[in-house]
């Protein structure tokens, strides 16, 4: 492979990855929202919590993408606190 071929391959993989992440988030929210329309209120709350948890996990991935933790325990503690605060908000 030549340098040009490698760059085209890496660029294509990067674009595909970004496109799939953008589509994955919107598909999940729409599907859960559509399912929750005709269900009892307690089931709707679970569906809303599921959508909110997915959003919080997405924010967590964005927040930790540039972080490096001193230990696995520190990373787990940050993740736990971040998700708890995110789920408690709004």
C-alpha positions in Angstrom: 0.0 0.0 0.0 1.1 3.5 -0.7 0.8 6.4 1.6 -2.2 7.7 -0.3 -4.0 4.4 0.1 -3.4 4.3 3.8 -4.6 7.9 4.2 -7.8 7.2 2.2 -8.4 4.0 4.3 -8.0 5.9 7.6 -10.2 8.8 6.5 -12.9 6.4 5.3 -12.9 4.5 8.6 -13.0 7.8 10.6 -15.9 9.1 8.6 -17.8 5.8 8.9 -17.2 5.8 12.7 -18.5 9.4 13.1 -21.6 8.7 10.9 -22.5 5.5 12.8 -22.2 7.3 16.1 -24.5 10.1 15.0 -27.1 7.7 13.7 -26.9 5.4 16.7 -27.9 8.1 19.2 -30.9 9.4 17.2 -32.2 5.9 16.3 -32.2 4.8 20.0 -34.0 7.9 21.2 -36.7 7.7 18.5 -37.4 4.0 19.0 -37.8 4.3 22.8 -39.9 7.4 22.4 -42.2 5.7 19.9 -42.6 2.7 22.1 -43.5 4.8 25.2 -46.5 6.4 23.6 -49.1 3.7 24.5 -47.7 2.4 27.7 -48.7 2.9 31.4 -46.9 5.8 33.2 -44.5 3.6 35.2 -43.2 2.0 32.0 -42.9 5.4 30.4 -40.7 6.5 33.3 -38.4 3.5 32.7 -38.2 4.3 29.0 -37.4 8.0 29.8 -34.8 6.9 32.3 -33.3 4.6 29.7 -33.1 7.5 27.2 -31.6 9.8 29.9 -29.0 7.1 30.8 -28.0 6.7 27.2 -27.5 10.5 27.0 -25.5 10.5 30.2 -23.3 7.7 29.0 -22.7 9.6 25.7 -21.7 12.7 27.8 -19.5 10.5 29.9 -17.6 9.2 26.9 -17.1 12.7 25.6 -15.9 13.9 29.0 -13.5 11.0 29.5 -12.1 10.9 26.0 -9.2 13.1 26.9 -8.8 12.1 30.6 -6.3 9.7 32.0 -6.9 8.3 35.5 -4.2 7.3 38.0 -5.9 4.0 38.7 -8.8 1.8 37.6 -10.5 2.7 40.9 -10.2 6.4 40.2 -11.8 5.9 36.8 -14.6 3.8 38.2 -15.3 6.4 41.0 -15.4 9.3 38.4 -17.7 7.3 36.2 -20.1 6.5 39.1 -20.2 10.1 40.3 -20.6 11.5 36.8 -23.5 9.3 36.0 -25.2 9.9 39.4 -25.0 13.7 38.9 -26.1 13.5 35.3 -29.2 11.3 36.2 -30.1 13.6 39.1 -30.0 16.7 37.0 -33.2 18.0 35.4 
